[in-house]
Amino acid sequence: MPLWQRNLYFMVAVQTLVTGTFHIATPFLPFFVNELGVSDPRHLQSWSGILLGVNALFTGLMSPLWGSFADRYGRKPMLVRSSASIAIFTMLPAFVTSPYQLLICRILMGVFSGYSAAALALAASITPANYLGFALGWLQTGQVLGLVLGPLIGGVLADRFPLRSVFIIAGCLGLIGALLAATMVHEDFHPVATPPTEPKEKNGLVGLLSWPLTIYIMFVVIFLSQFATRGVEPLMPLYVRELAGNNVNINTLVGLTVAMTGLAQVIAVTVLGRHARSWGYKRCLLICLAGSALFYFPQGMVARVSPLIALRFIQGLFLGGLLPMANALIALFTPSAKRGRVYGLTQSAFFLGNFSGPLAGGFWASLLGLRSIFYVASILLALNFIWVWREVKDLHGTSKHSRHDRSSS
């Protein structure tokens, strides 16, 4: 097996463990905040958005720094650092006594995490061009598998054990992922020196403005997609509880609702990983955005949990392709030596969307009700579809954007 493929499969395994660690406990944070003494429904919704969003905010702010370190010192050290930090700061909430202490743990997790950016940079740097969609699709599969298994495991555990025990179990799984990253992922890293005949890369704002145009377009695409989707997800447990009433297995229903979306995403990335290059990355991205927008709207109209789960599964078939298609377009226009920094930048868009989406969704739901957030998310994704259709050019396009990006790269 080639080294790039062996590394890929181990990174997918670590991605699954790290994402699963995060999602075992995260869907049940509103219930844990309730245990910590927050009982007012409006305050509970606000805390739910803040706790999920603040982690994403600090991850987004730190991603360019960790991406730069990855280009200087290697991608593997960043894999180990991020997976270990997620494990540690998932476990620590088991010992907090107030929402503010929980908030500090979530902030520190955001500061030191960032596994996906390093994994994307490493995979994109060592994978042959013909297998790029395959590799990035598999990384997304690992992330989605964690999204599927995490809530399912967490839901079953939360119905049988105290939530504090669930945090500890999740942290132990994350430590296994960190050990796998340290021992099984191999990288022959050599920093790329700037030839004497070429000008050194600019730093700061001037350097940032020198990236190809496609990178900035995809920055907006990723941000708006995450803002819309993540604005809904932290409030899903409260919405399921509203629909389920007095069902005693509420945590299992929450886990099942989240997991069905993830299962559909696994199917989507598997299919797209094989065919996206021939179909066209832009075309696939447009289809995914259109389907995601279409199936959000009826979720706000359901009266029972079962149709919600069905709609979440169908929508997951489209949600699963958003990030792989965006990341594939980015990789095609970015030199290998700069992918750590570029993926750090685009991961900032990803996590800033993850921050602002839950925060805005929490306050919006507290003012206008839970159902309204589904309608807002649908409208935002529809606007994103228009933005991609008008501005993003596929690799095989002949527009001025494509020519500019190739020359800039």
C-alpha positions in Angstrom: 0.0 0.0 0.0 1.5 3.4 -0.9 2.5 5.6 2.0 -0.1 8.3 1.1 -2.9 5.7 1.2 -1.7 4.2 4.5 -1.5 7.6 6.1 -4.9 8.5 4.7 -6.6 5.5 6.3 -5.0 6.1 9.7 -5.9 9.8 9.6 -9.5 8.8 8.8 -9.5 6.6 11.9 -8.1 9.4 14.0 -10.6 11.8 12.5 -13.4 9.4 13.4 -12.2 9.1 17.0 -11.6 12.8 17.4 -14.9 13.9 15.9 -16.7 11.1 17.8 -15.1 12.4 21.1 -16.4 15.8 20.4 -19.9 14.7 19.5 -20.4 12.1 22.2 -21.1 14.9 24.7 -21.7 18.0 22.7 -25.3 17.3 21.6 -26.2 17.0 25.3 -24.6 20.2 26.5 -28.0 21.9 26.9 -29.0 19.2 29.4 -25.7 19.5 31.2 -26.1 23.2 31.5 -29.5 22.5 33.0 -27.8 20.3 35.6 -25.4 23.1 36.4 -28.3 25.3 37.5 -29.6 27.1 34.4 -33.3 26.5 34.3 -34.8 29.5 32.4 -35.6 28.3 28.8 -34.3 31.5 27.2 -31.1 31.4 29.2 -30.7 27.7 28.4 -31.0 28.3 24.6 -28.5 31.2 24.8 -26.0 29.1 26.8 -26.4 26.3 24.3 -25.5 28.6 21.4 -22.6 30.2 23.3 -21.0 27.0 24.4 -20.9 25.4 21.0 -20.1 28.7 19.3 -17.2 29.8 21.5 -15.3 26.6 20.8 -15.6 27.3 17.0 -14.6 31.0 17.5 -11.3 30.2 19.1 -10.6 27.4 16.7 -11.2 29.7 13.8 -9.0 32.4 15.2 -6.1 30.0 15.9 -6.3 28.0 12.7 -4.1 30.3 10.6 -1.4 30.1 13.3 -1.5 26.4 13.5 -1.6 26.1 9.7 1.5 28.3 9.5 3.3 26.0 12.1 2.3 23.0 10.0 4.0 24.4 6.9 7.1 25.2 9.0 7.5 22.2 11.3 5.3 19.5 9.8 1.7 18.4 9.7 2.0 15.4 11.9 2.9 17.4 15.1 -0.2 19.4 14.6 -2.3 16.2 14.3 -1.0 14.9 17.6 -1.4 18.3 19.4 -4.9 18.9 18.2 -6.2 15.3 18.9 -4.7 15.3 22.4 -6.1 18.7 23.3 -9.6 17.7 22.2 -9.4 14.6 24.4 -8.2 16.5 27.5 -10.7 19.3 27.2 -13.5 16.9 26.6 -12.7 15.1 29.8 -12.3 18.2 32.0 -16.0 19.3 32.0 -16.7 16.2 34.1 -15.3 18.2 37.0 -16.8 21.6 36.5 -19.4 23.1 38.9 -20.7 26.1 36.9 -21.5 27.1 33.3 -18.6 29.5 33.4 -16.1 26.8 34.1 -17.6 24.8 31.3 -17.2 27.8 29.1 -13.4 28.0 29.9 -13.0 24.3 28.9 -14.7 25.0 25.6 -12.5 28.0 24.9 -9.3 26.1 25.7 -10.5 23.3 23.4 -10.9 25.8 20.6 -7.5 27.3 21.2 -5.5 24.1 20.9 -7.7 22.0 18.5 -7.7 22.2 14.7 -7.2 18.6 13.6 -9.0 18.9 10.3 -6.8 21.7 8.9 -3.6 19.7 9.5 -5.1 16.5 8.1 -6.3 18.2 5.0 -2.9 19.8 4.4 -1.1 16.5 4.9 -3.5 14.6 2.7 -3.5 17.2 0.0 0.3 17.4 0.0 1.1 13.7 -0.4 -1.9 12.5 -2.5 -1.6 12.2 -6.3 -3.8 14.7 -8.1 -6.0 12.0 -9.6 -6.9 10.7 -6.1 -7.4 14.1 -4.5 -11.2 13.9 -4.4 -11.0 10.4 -3.1 -8.6 11.4 -0.3 -10.5 14.5 0.8 -13.8 12.5 0.6 -12.4 9.8 2.9 -11.3 12.5 5.4 -14.8 13.9 5.3 -16.1 10.3 5.8 -14.1 10.0 8.9 -15.5 13.2 10.2 -19.0 12.2 9.4 -18.6 8.7 10.9 -17.6 10.5 14.1 -20.7 12.6 13.8 -22.8 9.4 13.4 -21.2 7.2 16.1 -20.6 10.0 18.6 -24.2 11.0 19.2 -25.4 7.4 19.1 -22.9 6.3 21.7 -23.5 9.4 23.7 -27.2 9.1 23.6 -27.1 5.5 24.9 -24.5 6.4 27.6 -26.4 9.5 28.7 -29.6 7.5 29.3 -27.7 5.0 31.5 -24.9 7.0 33.2 -24.5 10.6 34.5 -23.4 13.1 32.0 -20.1 13.6 33.9 -19.2 10.0 33.3 -20.0 10.5 29.6 -17.4 13.2 29.4 -14.7 11.0 30.9 -15.5 8.1 28.5 -15.4 10.5 25.5 -12.0 11.9 26.6 -10.6 8.3 26.8 -11.6 7.7 23.2 -9.9 10.9 22.2 -6.7 9.8 23.8 -6.7 6.6 21.7 -7.0 8.8 18.6 -4.0 10.9 19.8 -1.9 7.8 20.3 -2.8 6.5 16.8 -1.8 9.9 15.3 1.6 9.8 17.2 2.5 6.2 16.3 0.8 5.3 13.0 0.8 8.4 10.8 4.2 9.0 9.2 5.5 12.1 7.5 8.8 12.8 5.7 8.6 16.5 6.1 11.1 19.0 4.5 10.2 22.7 4.6 10.2 24.2 1.1 12.8 26.9 0.8 12.1 29.9 -1.4 14.5 29.8 -4.4 16.9 32.8 -4.6 15.3 33.9 -7.9 11.8 34.1 -6.4 10.7 36.8 -4.0 10.0 35.7 -0.5 6.4 35.3 0.4 4.8 38.4 2.0 3.6 38.2 5.5 0.6 39.9 7.3 -2.2 41.6 5.4 -0.2 42.0 2.2 0.5 38.3 2.1 -3.1 37.5 2.8 -4.3 39.6 -0.1 -2.0 37.7 -2.5 -3.9 34.4 -2.4 -5.8 33.3 -5.5 -9.3 34.7 -5.9 -10.9 31.3 -5.6 -9.7 31.0 -2.0 -11.6 34.1 -0.9 -14.7 33.0 -2.7 -14.6 29.6 -1.0 -13.9 31.4 2.3 -17.4 33.0 2.0 -19.0 29.8 0.7 -17.7 27.8 3.7 -18.6 30.5 6.2 -22.2 30.9 5.0 -22.7 27.1 4.8 -21.5 26.5 8.3 -23.3 29.6 9.7 -26.6 28.2 8.4 -26.1 24.5 9.3 -24.5 25.0 12.7 -27.1 27.6 13.7 -29.6 24.7 13.8 -27.6 21.8 15.3 -27.0 22.9 18.9 -30.8 23.5 19.3 -31.8 20.2 17.8 -31.9 18.5 21.3 -34.4 21.1 22.5 -36.4 20.8 19.3 -36.6 16.9 19.6 -37.6 17.3 23.3 -40.4 19.7 22.2 -41.7 17.2 19.6 -41.2 14.0 21.7 -42.9 15.3 24.9 -42.5 13.0 27.8 -40.6 10.2 26.0 -38.3 8.6 28.6 -35.6 7.8 26.0 -35.1 11.4 24.9 -31.3 11.3 24.8 -31.5 8.2 22.5 -33.9 10.0 20.2 -31.6 13.1 20.1 -28.6 10.8 19.3 -30.6 9.0 16.6 -31.7 12.3 15.0 -28.2 13.6 14.8 -26.7 10.2 13.7 -29.1 9.7 10.8 -27.9 13.0 9.3 -24.4 11.7 9.7 -25.1 8.3 8.1 -26.5 10.0 5.0 -23.4 12.2 4.8 -21.2 9.0 4.8 -23.2 7.8 1.8 -22.8 11.2 0.1 -19.1 11.5 0.5 -18.5 7.9 -0.6 -20.4 8.5 -3.9 -18.8 12.0 -4.5 -15.3 10.7 -3.7 -15.6 8.4 -6.7 -17.4 10.6 -9.2 -16.9 14.3 -8.3 -13.9 14.8 -10.5 -15.7 13.6 -13.6 -19.0 15.3 -12.7 -17.2 18.6 -11.8 -16.6 20.0 -8.3 -18.6 23.1 -8.9 -21.6 21.2 -10.2 -21.6 18.9 -7.2 -21.3 21.8 -4.8 -24.3 23.5 -6.4 -26.4 20.4 -6.1 -25.4 19.9 -2.5 -26.3 23.5 -1.6 -29.7 23.3 -3.4 -30.7 20.1 -1.7 -29.5 21.4 1.7 -31.6 24.5 1.4 -34.7 22.7 0.1 -34.9 20.2 2.9 -34.4 22.6 5.8 -37.7 24.4 5.3 -40.1 21.5 6.0 -38.2 20.6 9.2 -39.8 23.6 10.8 -43.3 22.3 10.0 -43.2 18.8 11.4 -45.3 17.7 14.5 -43.5 14.5 15.4 -39.9 13.2 15.7 -40.2 10.5 13.0 -40.7 12.8 10.0 -37.9 15.1 11.4 -35.5 12.1 11.4 -36.5 11.2 7.8 -36.0 14.8 6.6 -32.6 15.0 8.4 -31.5 11.8 6.6 -32.5 13.1 3.2 -30.9 16.4 3.8 -27.7 14.7 5.0 -27.3 13.3 1.5 -26.7 16.9 0.4 -24.9 18.3 3.4 -22.2 15.6 3.1 -20.8 17.1 -0.1 -20.5 20.7 1.0 -17.0 20.6 2.6 -15.3 18.0 0.4 -16.2 19.8 -2.8 -15.1 23.2 -1.4 -11.8 21.7 -0.1 -11.2 20.0 -3.4 -11.6 23.3 -5.3 -9.2 25.0 -2.9 -6.5 22.3 -3.3 -6.6 22.5 -7.1 -5.7 26.2 -7.0 -3.1 26.0 -4.1 0.6 25.0 -4.3 1.5 22.1 -2.0 3.9 24.1 0.1 1.3 26.6 1.0 -1.7 24.3 1.7 -1.2 24.4 5.5 -1.6 28.2 5.6 -4.5 28.2 3.1 -6.4 25.4 4.8 -5.7 27.2 8.1 -7.4 30.3 6.5 -10.4 28.4 5.2 -10.7 26.5 8.4 -11.1 29.9 10.0 -14.1 30.4 7.8 -15.4 27.0 8.8 -15.0 27.6 12.5 -16.1 31.2 12.5 -19.3 30.0 10.8 -19.5 27.3 13.5 -19.2 30.1 16.1 -21.5 32.7 14.8 -24.1 30.3 13.6 -24.9 28.7 17.0 -24.7 32.1 18.7 -27.1 33.7 16.3 -29.3 30.7 16.3 -29.6 30.6 20.0 -30.6 34.2 20.4 -32.9 34.0 17.3 -34.7 31.0 18.8 -35.0 32.6 22.2 -36.8 35.6 20.5 -38.8 33.9 17.7 -39.0 30.3 18.6 -37.2 27.1 17.6 -39.0 26.5 14.3 -37.9 29.9 12.9 -34.3 28.9 12.7 -35.0 26.2 10.0 -36.5 28.8 7.7 -33.6 31.2 8.2 -31.1 28.4 7.5 -32.9 27.5 4.3 -32.8 31.1 3.0 -29.1 31.5 3.8 -28.2 28.3 2.0 -30.3 29.4 -1.0 -28.3 32.7 -1.1 -25.1 30.7 -0.9 -26.2 28.7 -3.9 -26.7 31.9 -5.9 -23.2 33.1 -4.8 -21.5 29.9 -5.9 -23.4 29.8 -9.2 -22.3 33.3 -10.0 -18.8 33.5 -8.7 -17.1 30.1 -8.3 -15.5 28.7 -11.4 -14.7 25.0 -11.8 -11.2 24.0 -12.8 -12.2 23.3 -16.3 -13.8 26.7 -16.8 -12.2 29.3 -19.0 -13.4 32.4 -17.2 -11.2 35.2 -16.0 -11.4 33.8 -12.4 -10.0 30.5 -13.5 -7.1 32.1 -15.5 -6.3 34.5 -12.6 -6.2 31.6 -10.1 -3.9 29.5 -12.2 -1.5 32.3 -12.7 -1.6 33.3 -9.1 -0.9 29.7 -8.0 
